[in-house]
Amino acid sequence: MTVTTRKAIAAAILLAGLAVQTAIATKARALEPIPGSITFHGQPTTRLLKSPIGSTFSHRFYAGGAHYEETYRIGQDRSLELVSRQRLSNR
């Protein structure tokens, strides 16, 4: 095995390891719905049929003594994915 082949194999193994770590870290950081979130009790029974797949929308609500704004993305199967949450205030 040549030095070039060994370097290529080592680089492929390193990239595969980084890909696995990124996938695990992404799952670990996924936002969980809180009371007041649209998806807190699971996916809504109605679907957003007129909105384009991949589009986003925001939802503001009050929970636990604070105001929040969440952003949702419409998935390929018309399910909602919670992509961000921001705490707006304590009132």
N, C-alpha and C positions, 0 to 999 in steps of 0.2 A: 504494500500500500504506500503510495507516495505521500509526501508532505501536503500537497495540495488537496488530495482526497481526504486526508485526516482533518484538515482545516474545514473543508466543506461539510463533513459529517459532524464535527464539533459545532459549527455554526447552525446546522439544521437542528441539532439537539437543543441548543441554547434557545433558538427561536420557538421551538415547540414548547419548551418549558415556560417561556415568557407568555405564550398564548394561553397556556393552562392557568397560569397565575392571574392573568388579566380576566379571564372568564370567571374564576372563583371570586376575585375581588369585586367584580361588577355585580355578581349575585349577592354578595355580602352587603353591598351598599344600597341595594334596592330599597326604595321607600316603602314603608308599610302604611296602609290607610289608618287614620285615627278617627274617632267619633266626629262626624260632620263631613268626612270625605265621601265622595260619590260612591266609591267602591268599598266602603267600610263593611257593609254586609254582603260583599260579593259583587259580581258584575250586575249592572242594571238589567231588568228584563226587557226593556225597550232598547233598540239599537238606533244609532244615528245614521240613517240610511242616505241622507242627502249630503252629508259632509264628506269631503274627499278623504280617502285613506291616507294616513300620515299627517293629517292636519291636527292642529292643537287648539285647545281652548282653556280658559281659566275658570276657576270656581272659587269664590270667596265665602268664608263662613266663620262663625264664632264658636270656639270650643275651649274648655278649660281655662276661661278667663282671658283668652287672647284671640285676636283676629288673624286668620290665615288666608293665604291665597295659594291654590294648587294649580298646576298645569298638567293637563291630560293630553295624551296622543291617541288618535284612533288607529287601531291595529288592522292588519289585513283581514282578520275575521270579525271586524267591527267591535271588538272588545276595547275597553279603555285601559290605558297604561298610565299610571301615575309617574310623571317624569320629574317633577320638582314641587317643593313646598317652601313657602316663605312665611315667616312669622311677621305680621305687619305691625301689631301693637299689643299692649296689655289691656286695652279697653275695648 
